[in-house]
């Protein structure tokens, strides 16, 4: 004989608080029913000995027709990231986070940034930056400065651990005996290839594209009068002036994962000249040659091993030519850049400028040393004013 189940119903008088409602769970046949009467008294039937109502907070969203509900004890953040709330017996109890004053700057190699969804700005590790300029001079991710005049194709940098990306450069001798300049840049991200050429021309997978160019979740390419900027979804950024100035930025997640002419990005500059076979050397020419890729067709000088270091470029030391070079490079030692001298030694940039003027005496080869120095100063928080106008290195300056 089947047993009988007796259900006892009682009538409760419940007052709904503003911005709350009571959810009624009716335990018959697994059915659930809710009642959402806000701000008024309602009679609610309750099944005896069964928990049948829960106090829930109702929070209005940006679209009033679609409010958001939270259970008792549940917390959430408001539209204001500094405001956090918790549902307590039908009432929203909220508090505000107060950001501490930033009385001191961030430590070296860190930057102050407000992350998406965060209330307060915080110091996070800065991106590593590798700069290539002039007759190629390199400043690695870890700050190692060297010169390498190889005239072939080379691996500039790549993710040698996870294979997420690679960047290669082709250096061109430009009809000189000992010099070379970066001519083209090839970026590979997954199965996509981006080529940066002279005069700010850009190709995606072999097809020339108009700028700006946006491929969602992969790459954004924008253009100014002076440069092209490639921003990838994995955080790698490449700035190219269409002539020979190149800058690669890598987020901190790539530390200890990179290899190539830009070094290994491990925070130690002394081991940046690590060859492809893993040997640390002091000779920039041996180091650079080890990262050569492609065949002889990629070389613009018959002797593919003809690469010289800083100071090795043949230069006319006659007084008129020397004075001309000094005059062109002098702004690096003048008031134009003096605001940054205490933060960044300008000597290597000045020497690089003199070398660049040896086989390019009548054009604007000096401007790239200025650009490299100015951008590094900017990363250090030093504002230099309109140095381009003061030095004649404006966007309308004629190319080499």
C-alpha positions in Angstrom: 0.0 0.0 0.0 1.4 3.3 -1.0 2.2 5.7 1.8 0.6 9.1 1.9 2.6 12.3 1.9 1.1 15.2 3.8 2.1 18.7 2.7 1.2 21.5 5.0 0.8 25.0 3.5 1.2 28.2 5.6 0.6 31.8 4.5 3.5 34.2 5.1 3.4 37.9 4.8 6.8 39.0 3.3 7.9 42.6 2.8 10.2 42.9 -0.3 13.0 45.3 0.3 13.8 47.8 -2.5 16.0 46.3 -5.2 15.4 42.7 -3.9 13.1 39.9 -4.6 12.2 36.5 -3.0 12.7 33.4 -5.1 10.1 30.7 -4.3 11.2 27.1 -4.8 8.2 24.8 -4.9 9.2 21.2 -4.2 6.4 19.4 -6.0 7.2 17.3 -9.1 10.6 19.0 -9.3 8.9 22.3 -10.4 10.4 25.7 -9.6 8.4 28.9 -9.5 9.7 32.4 -8.7 7.9 35.5 -7.5 9.5 38.9 -8.2 7.4 41.5 -6.5 9.6 44.5 -5.7 8.7 47.1 -3.0 5.3 45.7 -2.0 3.8 43.2 0.4 2.8 39.8 -1.0 1.3 36.6 0.4 3.5 33.6 -0.3 2.6 30.0 0.2 5.2 27.9 1.8 5.6 24.1 2.0 6.1 23.1 5.6 9.7 22.0 6.5 11.0 22.8 3.0 13.3 25.8 2.5 11.2 27.7 0.0 12.6 31.3 -0.3 16.0 32.9 -0.7 16.8 36.5 -0.4 18.4 37.7 -3.6 19.9 41.1 -4.5 18.7 42.7 -7.8 21.2 45.0 -9.4 20.3 47.1 -12.4 22.6 46.8 -15.3 23.4 49.3 -18.1 20.2 48.0 -19.8 17.4 48.3 -17.2 15.2 45.7 -18.9 17.9 43.1 -18.1 18.8 43.4 -14.4 21.5 41.1 -12.8 20.7 39.0 -9.7 23.0 37.8 -6.9 22.5 35.2 -4.2 22.9 36.1 -0.5 26.7 36.2 0.2 27.7 36.6 -3.4 30.0 39.5 -4.3 30.5 41.5 -7.5 32.3 44.5 -8.9 30.3 47.5 -10.1 30.8 49.4 -13.4 33.4 51.3 -11.4 36.4 48.9 -11.0 37.1 50.6 -7.6 33.7 49.6 -6.2 33.0 46.1 -4.9 29.7 44.9 -3.4 28.3 41.9 -1.5 24.7 40.7 -1.2 23.8 40.6 2.5 20.2 39.6 3.4 18.7 41.3 0.4 20.8 44.5 0.6 23.8 45.4 -1.4 26.7 46.5 0.8 29.4 48.2 -1.2 32.9 49.6 -0.5 35.3 51.7 -2.5 39.0 50.9 -3.0 41.3 53.9 -2.5 44.5 53.9 -4.6 47.7 54.7 -2.7 49.6 57.8 -3.9 52.5 57.0 -6.2 55.2 59.1 -4.5 58.1 57.2 -6.0 58.6 56.2 -9.6 58.7 52.5 -10.7 62.0 50.7 -10.4 64.2 50.3 -13.5 62.7 48.2 -16.3 59.2 48.6 -14.9 56.4 50.9 -15.9 53.3 52.3 -14.2 50.2 51.0 -15.9 46.5 50.5 -15.2 45.5 47.0 -16.3 42.0 46.4 -17.8 39.5 45.9 -15.0 41.8 47.1 -12.3 41.1 50.0 -10.0 44.7 51.2 -9.3 47.7 51.6 -11.5 50.7 49.3 -10.6 54.3 48.8 -11.6 54.7 46.0 -14.1 57.7 44.8 -16.0 58.4 46.8 -19.1 58.5 45.4 -22.6 61.9 44.5 -23.9 63.0 46.7 -26.8 65.6 45.9 -29.5 66.6 48.7 -31.8 68.4 48.5 -35.1 69.5 51.7 -36.9 72.0 53.2 -39.3 75.0 51.1 -40.6 73.5 48.5 -38.6 73.9 49.3 -35.0 72.1 47.1 -32.6 70.8 47.6 -29.0 69.6 44.3 -27.7 66.6 43.6 -25.5 69.0 43.6 -22.5 70.8 46.8 -23.5 73.9 45.3 -25.3 75.3 47.8 -27.9 77.2 46.5 -30.9 77.5 47.0 -34.7 77.4 44.4 -37.4 77.6 45.3 -41.1 76.7 41.9 -42.6 75.0 42.2 -46.0 72.8 39.1 -46.1 69.6 37.9 -44.5 69.6 37.3 -40.7 67.4 36.1 -37.9 66.8 39.3 -35.9 64.8 37.6 -33.1 62.4 34.6 -32.7 60.6 32.6 -30.0 63.1 29.8 -29.9 61.2 28.0 -27.1 57.6 28.0 -28.2 57.9 29.0 -31.9 55.2 31.7 -31.6 57.0 34.1 -34.0 60.1 35.0 -35.9 61.5 38.2 -37.4 64.1 38.3 -40.1 65.9 41.2 -41.7 67.7 41.6 -45.1 70.7 43.9 -45.0 71.7 45.7 -48.1 75.2 47.0 -49.0 73.8 49.9 -51.1 76.8 50.0 -53.4 79.2 50.5 -50.5 82.4 48.6 -49.7 82.0 48.0 -46.0 78.6 49.4 -44.9 75.1 48.0 -45.0 71.6 49.0 -43.9 68.4 47.1 -43.1 66.4 46.9 -46.3 63.4 44.7 -45.5 61.7 43.1 -42.5 59.9 39.8 -42.5 57.6 38.9 -39.6 56.0 35.5 -39.2 53.2 34.9 -36.6 51.8 31.4 -36.8 50.8 30.9 -40.4 50.7 34.6 -41.3 53.6 36.5 -42.8 54.0 40.3 -42.8 56.7 41.9 -45.0 57.8 45.5 -44.4 59.7 47.1 -47.3 61.1 50.4 -48.5 58.9 53.5 -48.6 56.7 52.0 -45.9 55.2 49.3 -48.2 53.5 46.5 -46.4 52.5 43.0 -47.7 50.4 40.4 -45.8 50.9 36.8 -47.1 52.5 38.2 -50.3 49.7 40.7 -51.1 50.3 44.4 -50.7 47.7 46.0 -48.4 46.5 49.5 -47.8 46.9 51.0 -44.4 45.5 51.0 -41.8 45.0 47.2 -41.9 43.2 45.2 -39.2 43.0 41.4 -39.1 41.0 40.7 -35.9 42.8 38.6 -33.3 46.0 38.6 -35.3 47.5 41.9 -36.4 46.9 45.6 -36.7 49.1 47.7 -39.0 49.0 51.5 -38.8 51.0 54.2 -40.6 52.2 57.7 -39.8 54.2 60.1 -42.0 57.4 58.7 -40.6 56.8 55.0 -39.8 54.7 51.8 -39.9 53.7 50.1 -36.7 52.8 46.4 -36.6 51.0 45.3 -33.4 50.3 41.6 -33.0 47.8 39.7 -30.9 50.7 38.0 -29.0 52.1 41.3 -27.9 55.1 41.6 -30.3 55.3 45.1 -31.9 57.5 46.2 -34.8 58.2 49.9 -35.7 59.7 50.5 -39.2 60.6 53.8 -40.9 60.8 52.3 -44.4 64.5 53.1 -44.6 66.7 51.3 -42.0 65.4 52.2 -38.6 63.7 49.3 -36.8 62.4 48.7 -33.3 61.0 45.5 -31.9 59.1 45.3 -28.6 58.5 42.1 -26.7 56.4 41.7 -23.6 57.9 40.1 -20.4 56.2 36.8 -21.1 58.9 36.2 -23.8 61.9 36.6 -21.3 64.4 33.7 -21.6 62.7 32.5 -24.8 64.2 34.6 -27.6 67.3 34.2 -29.8 68.9 36.0 -32.7 70.7 39.3 -33.3 68.6 41.0 -30.6 69.9 38.7 -27.9 68.1 36.3 -25.5 66.1 38.7 -23.4 67.1 37.3 -20.0 68.0 40.5 -18.3 71.8 39.9 -18.6 73.6 41.8 -21.4 76.9 40.0 -21.0 75.6 36.9 -22.8 73.7 38.6 -25.6 76.3 37.7 -28.2 75.3 34.0 -28.1 75.7 32.3 -31.4 73.2 30.0 -33.0 75.1 27.0 -31.6 74.9 28.4 -28.0 78.4 29.7 -27.7 79.0 33.2 -26.1 81.5 35.2 -28.1 83.0 38.7 -28.0 83.3 39.2 -31.8 80.2 40.8 -33.1 81.0 39.6 -36.7 81.2 35.9 -35.7 78.0 36.3 -33.6 76.1 38.1 -36.5 77.3 35.6 -39.1 76.0 32.7 -37.1 72.5 34.0 -37.4 72.6 34.2 -41.1 69.6 32.5 -42.9 68.8 31.8 -46.5 71.3 31.3 -49.4 73.9 33.5 -51.1 71.1 35.0 -53.2 70.0 37.0 -50.1 73.5 38.7 -49.9 74.1 42.0 -51.7 77.9 41.9 -51.5 79.9 39.1 -53.3 82.0 38.3 -50.3 79.2 37.1 -48.0 81.4 37.1 -44.9 82.5 40.7 -45.4 81.2 42.2 -42.1 83.0 44.7 -40.0 82.3 46.1 -36.5 82.0 49.6 -35.1 85.0 51.6 -36.1 85.9 49.1 -38.9 84.2 51.1 -41.6 86.6 52.8 -43.9 86.3 56.6 -43.4 87.8 59.6 -45.0 89.8 61.3 -42.2 90.6 64.5 -44.1 89.9 67.6 -42.1 86.9 68.9 -44.1 85.1 65.5 -44.1 85.8 65.0 -40.4 84.5 68.5 -39.6 81.4 67.8 -41.6 80.7 64.6 -39.7 81.3 66.2 -36.4 78.9 69.0 -37.3 76.1 66.7 -38.4 76.4 64.5 -35.2 77.1 67.4 -32.8 73.4 67.8 -31.7 73.7 64.6 -29.7 76.2 66.4 -27.5 74.3 69.7 -27.4 71.3 71.2 -25.6 69.0 69.5 -28.0 69.4 66.2 -26.2 71.1 67.4 -22.9 67.9 66.8 -20.9 68.5 63.1 -21.3 72.3 62.9 -20.8 72.0 62.2 -17.1 69.7 59.2 -17.8 71.2 57.8 -21.0 74.9 57.9 -22.1 75.0 59.4 -25.6 78.5 58.4 -26.4 77.7 55.2 -28.3 75.0 56.9 -30.3 77.4 59.7 -31.2 80.1 57.2 -32.3 77.4 55.4 -34.3 76.5 58.6 -36.0 80.1 59.3 -37.0 80.3 55.8 -38.6 77.0 56.3 -40.4 78.3 59.5 -42.0 81.4 57.9 -43.4 79.8 56.3 -46.5 76.8 58.6 -46.5 78.3 62.1 -46.2 75.8 64.1 -48.1 72.5 62.8 -46.8 70.7 62.3 -43.6 72.3 59.2 -42.2 72.9 61.0 -38.9 69.2 61.2 -38.2 68.8 57.5 -37.2 71.2 57.8 -34.3 69.1 60.8 -33.2 65.9 58.8 -33.5 67.3 55.8 -31.6 68.5 58.0 -28.8 65.3 60.1 -28.6 63.1 57.0 -28.4 65.1 55.4 -25.7 65.0 58.7 -23.8 61.2 58.8 -24.2 61.0 55.3 -22.7 62.9 56.6 -19.7 60.4 59.4 -19.3 62.5 62.2 -20.6 60.8 64.7 -23.0 63.1 66.3 -25.5 60.8 68.7 -27.3 60.8 69.1 -31.1 64.3 67.6 -31.7 63.4 66.7 -35.3 62.8 70.4 -36.2 65.9 71.5 -34.4 68.1 68.9 -36.2 66.5 69.0 -39.6 65.4 65.3 -39.2 61.8 65.9 -40.0 59.6 63.5 -41.9 60.3 65.3 -45.2 64.0 64.7 -45.0 65.3 63.0 -48.1 66.1 59.3 -47.9 69.6 57.8 -48.5 
